[in-house]
């Protein structure tokens, strides 16, 4: 409780700005990632570009390790009009606009190019407009690829049947929970910052995450196997407050959106380039990184779309992608 109050006080203090800066000219960006993640480097690039192009009229502050709170908490701050943004997955936006949840559905994208294509479609633009009206959130960009998510365990995994009885951490959004359940494990919603200790104390038996996050959180100390299921193509977006954004001059709004997209594309490319190196480093730490036949996992996860009511939307996405 004390921590929650302290965090609330911190957010309020940041919203007022520092050193005389107006809250209207400062954007506080929250991310669960650590500072050595390629995507964090992208946020630093975003900060530099925004401040340079606006001649210092806009300032960006970055808070790694969820310093401003859980993603859901920061989204609520944004709804209330605070000068905050959060790098967040579509599953956490689904309670406001269901369509965003499909971005976290299993085996949706084949590659990063497909994501970029979808973001440029009228279909995706309609989701962004719905979000502005439904929850007062403004999407700056949604092209931040953080890597394929894999299964992390202390036992070898070759088929979905091997995950039976495994209590597996995943974000609490329905699309993540149902995907993990479909793959054969028992999903356990939990904040990312709690995963290391939960694995260490055996509150959970496994997790699922992308290579950069696994390495950044030092999960190689508490898991033995990373099985490359690639069940989720992890896409996140930079989302802020509509009320705060709409008060900005048009040129500053354009700067934020353009530089968010540019930084997201740069960070995604750096992430793609880094994955093999992260895999090497995980092996050097003693983790077995195992290739696996993904067909059984893909088949097991296929029912998630129907169960969550995304079957028709998946057809629309596939059509938009020319698949």
C-alpha positions as CSV (number, residue, x, y, z in Angstrom):
1,X,0.0,0.0,0.0
2,X,2.8,2.4,0.9
3,X,4.5,1.6,-2.4
4,X,1.3,2.3,-4.3
5,X,0.9,5.7,-2.5
6,X,4.5,6.6,-3.2
7,X,4.2,5.7,-6.8
8,X,1.1,7.8,-7.1
9,X,2.9,10.7,-5.6
10,X,5.7,10.2,-8.0
11,X,3.4,10.3,-11.0
12,X,1.6,13.4,-9.7
13,X,5.0,15.1,-9.2
14,X,6.1,14.2,-12.7
15,X,2.8,15.4,-14.1
16,X,3.6,18.9,-12.7
17,X,7.0,18.8,-14.4
18,X,10.4,19.8,-13.0
19,X,12.7,22.7,-13.2
20,X,9.8,24.9,-14.2
21,X,8.8,22.8,-17.2
22,X,5.1,22.8,-17.9
23,X,3.3,19.4,-17.8
24,X,2.0,20.3,-21.3
25,X,5.5,20.2,-22.7
26,X,6.8,17.1,-20.9
27,X,5.9,13.5,-21.8
28,X,6.8,10.8,-19.3
29,X,7.3,7.4,-21.0
30,X,7.0,4.2,-19.0
31,X,8.3,0.8,-20.0
32,X,8.8,-2.5,-18.3
33,X,12.0,-3.1,-20.3
34,X,15.5,-2.7,-18.9
35,X,18.0,-0.2,-20.2
36,X,20.0,-2.7,-22.2
37,X,17.0,-3.7,-24.4
38,X,17.2,-2.6,-28.1
39,X,13.7,-1.2,-27.7
40,X,14.8,1.0,-24.8
41,X,17.5,2.4,-27.1
42,X,14.7,3.2,-29.5
43,X,12.9,5.2,-26.8
44,X,16.1,7.1,-26.3
45,X,16.2,7.8,-30.0
46,X,12.6,9.0,-29.8
47,X,13.5,11.4,-27.0
48,X,16.4,12.9,-28.8
49,X,14.6,13.3,-32.1
50,X,11.5,14.9,-30.4
51,X,13.5,17.3,-28.4
52,X,15.7,18.3,-31.4
53,X,12.8,18.8,-33.9
54,X,10.7,20.7,-31.4
55,X,13.7,22.9,-30.5
56,X,13.2,21.9,-26.8
57,X,9.6,22.8,-26.7
58,X,8.7,19.2,-26.1
59,X,10.7,17.1,-23.5
60,X,10.6,13.3,-23.1
61,X,11.5,11.5,-19.9
62,X,11.9,7.7,-20.0
63,X,11.2,5.4,-17.0
64,X,12.5,1.8,-17.4
65,X,11.6,-1.1,-15.2
66,X,8.0,0.1,-14.8
67,X,9.1,2.9,-12.5
68,X,5.7,4.7,-13.0
69,X,3.7,1.5,-12.2
70,X,2.2,-1.4,-14.1
71,X,1.2,-0.7,-17.7
72,X,-2.5,-0.8,-16.7
73,X,-1.9,1.9,-14.1
74,X,-0.2,4.2,-16.5
75,X,-3.0,3.7,-19.0
76,X,-5.4,4.8,-16.4
77,X,-3.2,7.9,-15.7
78,X,-3.4,8.6,-19.5
79,X,-7.2,8.3,-19.5
80,X,-7.3,10.9,-16.8
81,X,-5.3,13.3,-19.0
82,X,-1.9,13.0,-17.4
83,X,1.2,13.7,-19.5
84,X,2.3,10.0,-19.6
85,X,2.8,7.4,-22.3
86,X,3.4,3.7,-22.1
87,X,4.9,1.1,-24.4
88,X,2.2,-1.4,-24.3
89,X,0.9,-4.5,-26.1
90,X,-2.5,-4.7,-27.8
91,X,-3.8,-7.1,-25.2
92,X,-3.9,-4.4,-22.6
93,X,-5.8,-2.1,-24.9
94,X,-8.4,-4.8,-25.7
95,X,-10.6,-4.0,-22.7
96,X,-11.2,-0.6,-24.3
97,X,-11.3,-1.7,-28.0
98,X,-11.4,-5.4,-28.5
99,X,-9.8,-5.3,-32.0
100,X,-6.4,-4.4,-30.5
101,X,-6.3,-7.8,-28.7
102,X,-5.7,-9.6,-31.9
103,X,-2.3,-8.1,-32.2
104,X,-1.2,-10.4,-29.4
105,X,-2.9,-13.5,-30.8
106,X,-0.8,-16.5,-31.7
107,X,1.0,-16.8,-35.0
108,X,-0.8,-13.8,-36.5
109,X,2.2,-12.3,-38.4
110,X,4.9,-14.0,-40.4
111,X,7.4,-11.1,-40.4
112,X,7.9,-7.5,-39.4
113,X,6.9,-6.3,-42.9
114,X,3.4,-7.6,-42.4
115,X,3.0,-5.5,-39.2
116,X,4.1,-2.4,-41.0
117,X,1.7,-3.1,-43.8
118,X,-1.2,-3.5,-41.3
119,X,-0.4,-0.3,-39.5
120,X,-0.8,1.6,-42.7
121,X,-4.3,0.2,-43.5
122,X,-7.7,1.9,-43.0
123,X,-8.5,-1.1,-40.8
124,X,-5.9,-0.3,-38.3
125,X,-6.7,3.5,-38.5
126,X,-10.3,2.7,-37.5
127,X,-9.0,0.9,-34.4
128,X,-7.0,4.0,-33.4
129,X,-10.0,6.2,-33.8
130,X,-12.2,3.9,-31.8
131,X,-9.6,3.9,-29.0
132,X,-9.5,7.7,-28.9
133,X,-13.3,7.8,-28.4
134,X,-13.6,4.7,-26.2
135,X,-10.9,5.3,-23.6
136,X,-9.3,8.7,-24.4
137,X,-6.0,7.1,-25.4
138,X,-3.9,8.3,-28.4
139,X,-1.7,5.9,-30.3
140,X,1.5,7.5,-31.4
141,X,2.7,4.4,-33.2
142,X,2.3,0.7,-33.0
143,X,5.3,-0.7,-34.8
144,X,7.7,-1.6,-31.9
145,X,8.7,-5.3,-32.4
146,X,10.2,-6.8,-29.2
147,X,10.9,-10.3,-30.5
148,X,9.2,-13.6,-30.8
149,X,7.9,-15.0,-27.5
150,X,9.1,-18.4,-26.5
151,X,8.4,-20.9,-23.7
152,X,10.7,-20.7,-20.6
153,X,10.8,-23.8,-18.4
154,X,13.0,-25.9,-16.2
155,X,12.0,-29.1,-18.0
156,X,12.5,-29.9,-21.7
157,X,9.5,-29.2,-24.0
158,X,9.0,-30.8,-27.4
159,X,5.2,-30.8,-27.7
160,X,2.2,-29.0,-26.1
161,X,1.6,-32.1,-24.0
162,X,4.9,-31.4,-22.2
163,X,3.4,-28.2,-20.8
164,X,0.6,-29.9,-18.9
165,X,0.6,-28.9,-15.3
166,X,3.2,-26.1,-15.9
167,X,2.1,-22.9,-14.1
168,X,3.3,-20.3,-16.7
169,X,3.5,-16.6,-16.2
170,X,2.0,-14.4,-18.9
171,X,0.5,-10.9,-19.0
172,X,-3.1,-10.9,-17.7
173,X,-4.9,-10.0,-20.9
174,X,-7.3,-12.6,-22.2
175,X,-5.5,-13.1,-25.5
176,X,-2.3,-14.0,-23.6
177,X,-4.0,-16.2,-21.0
178,X,-6.0,-18.1,-23.6
179,X,-2.9,-18.6,-25.8
180,X,-0.9,-20.1,-22.9
181,X,-3.8,-22.3,-22.0
182,X,-4.2,-23.5,-25.6
183,X,-0.5,-24.4,-25.7
184,X,-1.1,-26.7,-22.7
185,X,0.1,-24.8,-19.7
186,X,-1.8,-23.3,-16.8
187,X,-1.6,-19.5,-17.3
188,X,-0.8,-17.2,-14.4
189,X,-1.2,-13.5,-14.8
190,X,1.7,-11.6,-13.2
191,X,3.6,-8.3,-13.6
192,X,6.9,-8.8,-15.4
193,X,8.9,-7.3,-12.5
194,X,7.7,-10.2,-10.3
195,X,8.7,-13.1,-12.7
196,X,12.3,-13.6,-11.5
197,X,11.3,-14.0,-7.8
198,X,8.3,-16.1,-8.7
199,X,10.4,-18.5,-10.7
200,X,13.1,-18.5,-7.9
201,X,10.6,-19.4,-5.2
202,X,8.6,-21.8,-7.5
203,X,5.4,-19.8,-7.3
204,X,5.4,-20.5,-11.0
205,X,7.1,-23.2,-13.0
206,X,7.7,-21.3,-16.2
207,X,7.1,-18.2,-18.3
208,X,7.0,-17.0,-21.9
209,X,8.9,-14.1,-23.2
210,X,11.3,-12.8,-25.9
211,X,15.1,-13.2,-25.9
212,X,16.0,-9.5,-25.0
213,X,13.6,-9.4,-22.1
214,X,14.7,-12.8,-20.8
215,X,18.3,-11.8,-20.8
216,X,17.7,-8.3,-19.5
217,X,15.7,-9.7,-16.5
218,X,18.5,-12.3,-15.9
219,X,15.9,-15.2,-16.1
220,X,18.8,-17.4,-17.3
221,X,19.5,-17.7,-13.6
222,X,16.2,-19.3,-12.9
223,X,15.2,-21.3,-16.0
224,X,17.1,-24.0,-17.8
225,X,15.3,-24.2,-21.2
226,X,14.1,-21.7,-23.8
227,X,12.0,-23.6,-26.3
228,X,11.6,-21.6,-29.5
229,X,7.8,-21.9,-30.1
230,X,7.6,-18.3,-31.5
231,X,3.9,-18.4,-30.5
232,X,3.5,-14.7,-30.3
233,X,5.1,-12.0,-32.5
234,X,5.4,-9.4,-29.8
235,X,4.2,-6.0,-31.0
236,X,3.9,-3.0,-28.8
237,X,2.8,0.6,-29.3
238,X,3.5,3.9,-27.7
239,X,0.2,5.1,-26.3
240,X,-0.5,8.4,-24.5
241,X,-3.4,10.6,-23.3
242,X,-5.8,11.9,-26.0
243,X,-6.6,15.0,-23.8
244,X,-2.9,15.8,-23.4
245,X,-2.1,15.2,-27.0
246,X,-5.0,17.2,-28.4
247,X,-3.8,20.3,-26.5
248,X,-0.5,20.3,-28.4
249,X,0.0,22.4,-31.5
250,X,-0.4,20.5,-34.7
251,X,3.3,20.6,-35.5
252,X,4.2,19.1,-32.1
253,X,1.5,16.3,-32.6
254,X,3.1,15.5,-36.0
255,X,6.6,15.4,-34.4
256,X,5.5,12.9,-31.8
257,X,3.8,10.6,-34.2
258,X,6.5,10.7,-36.9
259,X,9.4,10.3,-34.5
260,X,7.5,7.5,-32.5
261,X,7.1,5.6,-35.8
262,X,10.7,6.3,-36.9
263,X,12.1,5.2,-33.5
264,X,9.8,2.1,-33.4
265,X,11.0,1.0,-36.9
266,X,14.7,1.6,-35.9
267,X,14.3,-0.3,-32.6
268,X,12.5,-3.2,-34.3
269,X,15.3,-3.6,-36.9
270,X,17.9,-3.5,-34.1
271,X,15.9,-6.1,-32.2
272,X,15.8,-8.4,-35.2
273,X,19.5,-8.0,-35.7
274,X,20.2,-8.7,-32.0
275,X,18.2,-11.9,-31.6
276,X,20.9,-14.3,-32.7
277,X,23.4,-12.6,-30.3
278,X,20.9,-12.8,-27.4
279,X,20.5,-16.5,-28.1
280,X,24.2,-17.0,-28.1
281,X,24.5,-15.1,-24.7
282,X,21.7,-17.2,-23.2
283,X,23.5,-20.4,-24.2
284,X,26.7,-19.0,-22.7
285,X,24.8,-18.6,-19.4
286,X,24.0,-22.3,-19.4
287,X,20.5,-22.2,-20.9
288,X,19.5,-24.8,-23.4
289,X,17.9,-22.9,-26.4
290,X,15.9,-25.6,-28.2
291,X,14.5,-25.6,-31.7
292,X,11.1,-27.3,-31.9
293,X,8.6,-28.4,-34.5
294,X,6.2,-25.4,-34.3
295,X,3.4,-27.2,-36.2
296,X,1.8,-28.9,-33.1
297,X,1.9,-25.6,-31.2
298,X,0.4,-23.7,-34.1
299,X,-2.3,-26.3,-34.3
300,X,-3.0,-26.2,-30.5
301,X,-3.2,-22.4,-30.6
302,X,-5.5,-22.1,-33.6
303,X,-8.7,-22.3,-31.5
304,X,-7.8,-19.1,-29.6
305,X,-9.3,-16.9,-32.4
306,X,-12.6,-18.6,-32.3
307,X,-12.8,-18.8,-28.5
308,X,-12.2,-15.0,-28.1
309,X,-14.4,-14.0,-31.0
310,X,-11.5,-13.0,-33.3
311,X,-12.1,-15.4,-36.2
312,X,-13.8,-12.8,-38.4
313,X,-11.3,-10.1,-37.5
314,X,-8.5,-12.5,-38.4
315,X,-10.0,-12.8,-41.8
316,X,-10.1,-9.0,-42.1
317,X,-6.5,-8.8,-41.1
318,X,-5.4,-11.5,-43.5
319,X,-7.3,-9.7,-46.3
320,X,-5.6,-6.4,-45.4
321,X,-2.2,-8.2,-45.5
322,X,-3.0,-9.9,-48.8
323,X,-2.7,-13.3,-47.2
